[in-house]
Amino acid sequence: MNNFLPNVRALIAEALQVTIDEIPPDLAFGGIKQWDSMGHMGILLLLEERFSVPIDADVIATLTSVPAICTHLAEHEPVFSEKTDS
């Protein structure tokens, strides 16, 4: 999990439009007011876009914490490079 932690914290902070300091390593859905149902969808969309990881309907309900997201990424070996328009 720790290999993915900095990237996941940064992504969640971006998706929720908060500072990375507001995203502790154990943060879960509802842990801050911005991580509500709309914020959750923003996180999932950004995860798919940035890391090209599969997120289907069955997975959505399991990705409700920083540790769970890190585990999902570890299981699917995402690519951490930014997508380019080239």
N, C-alpha and C positions, 0 to 999 in steps of 0.2 A: 504494500500500500504506500509506503513512504516514497517510493520512486515517483509516484503519480501525484502525491500530495500537493507540491507547489503548483503544478499545472491545474489541478482540480480547484484549488482555492482561488487561483487567479481567474479561472473561467467562471466560477460561481459569482465572484465579486463583480466581474464584468456583466454577467447576465442579470444580476440583481441591482446593478448600478450602486454598489457600495464599495468601501475600501477593503482591501485584502485583510486588514486588521480586524474587520468585522466578521471574518470567516475563520473560526477556530477549527482545528483538525477534526473535532467530533461534532461539528454542526449538523443538525438534522432539520428536516422539513418543519416549519413552524418555529424554529429556534430564533429567528429574527423575523420581524413583521414582513420584510420583503419576500421571504421564502414562503409564499402562499401558493395557491393552485396556479395562478398566472405566472408567478415567478418560477415555479417548478417546470412549467412548459417551456419557458425561456431557457432554463438551464438545459433541458433535454434537447431542444433544438440546436443550441450552441454546441453541445456534446457531439451530436450527429454531424454537424457542419465541420467542426474543427478536427475531430478525431476519427471521423468515418467509422464509428462503431455502430453496430446494429442496436436499435432500440424499438422493440415491438410492443404491442399492447400489454403483453405479459410482464415485460421488463419495467415498464413505466412505474408501476406501483412498488417495485423493489429498490429503485434508485432514489431513496429518500434521505440519504445522509452522505456526508463527505466520504466516510469509510466505504459505504456501499458503492458509490460511484468509482472510487479507486479500485475496488475489487473487480467491478465490471470491466474497467479499462484493462486491468491486468489479465483478465480472462480473454480479452479480444485483441490484444496487442495493437493499440491504435498508432497512427502516425502523428507525431507531434509537430510536423511542419505546417506552416500556414499554407492554405490553399492560395494559389496565384491564378491570375487571369491569362497566363501564357499558354 
